[in-house]
Amino acid sequence: MKKKGKIYQLKHKKKISTKHSDDINGLLAVLSDRGIKVGRERLGELKKSPSLEVHLLEIEGEIIGMGSLHYLESLAQKGAHIDDVVVHPKHQGRGYGKRIMNHLIKRAKEQRLHFLELTSRPSRVVANKLYQKLKFKPRQTNVYRLKLKK
């Protein structure tokens, strides 16, 4: 059964509990097998970032999904990169991913952005179908990354 829940920005959370941090880390584990974890201190830093909004879907005190907007600005236009869109496996297949995406799109429109972009691994078949249904189009570009030493 699908439950309503609420979507809110991390920055509106007055206190980040260990439970919230654990829930978010559980979602990050669904996205990546690299063992990425964030602590409460890092989440506190992210709350203050003017270029990042982390949006959380909470149901009955549990964060079951999330997505983030990373604001981008060039000389010609403003946009955002959508990242970290994920729903916990026990809640998948109930429309929560679509709800999170529609929330992020609405937020981008409120901010009068010119574009939204995202990347998704081909192995995320369901996610890719959702993005296409929401009218995201593949771009003809190469994506490059330069890893910098810590």
C-alpha positions, 0 to 999 in steps of 0.5 A, a space after each residue: 500500500 502506498 502511503 503519502 509521506 512528505 518531501 522536504 529539503 534537508 536544510 529545513 530539518 532543524 536537527 539531523 538525528 543518527 536515524 536520519 543519517 542511517 536512513 540516508 546512508 541506507 539509500 546511498 548503499 542502494 545507489 552505489 556499492 562503493 561504501 559511501 557514507 555521510 555523517 551528521 556533520 557532513 549533512 550539517 555542512 550540506 544543509 548550508 550549501 547554496 548550490 545544493 538542495 537535498 530533498 527527502 521523502 519521509 514516511 512515518 519517521 523513515 526517510 525512504 527516498 531522496 533526490 538532489 538538485 545541484 545548481 549550475 550557472 554559466 554566462 548564458 543560463 541557469 540550470 541544475 543537475 539532478 543526482 542521488 534519486 533513489 527509493 529504498 527497495 522495500 518501497 519501490 514500485 509504488 510511484 515514489 521515484 516519480 513523485 520525487 522527480 516531479 517534486 524536483 522538476 517543480 522546484 526547478 521551475 519555481 527557481 526559473 531554471 532553464 534546464 535540468 540534466 541527469 545521468 543514469 547508468 544503463 543498468 538502472 532500467 526502471 529509472 531510465 524509463 521513468 526519466 524518458 516518461 518525464 520527457 528527459 532526452 539523451 544528449 549527444 555528448 561525452 562525459 569526462 571526469 578528472 579524478 583529483 587526489 585528496 
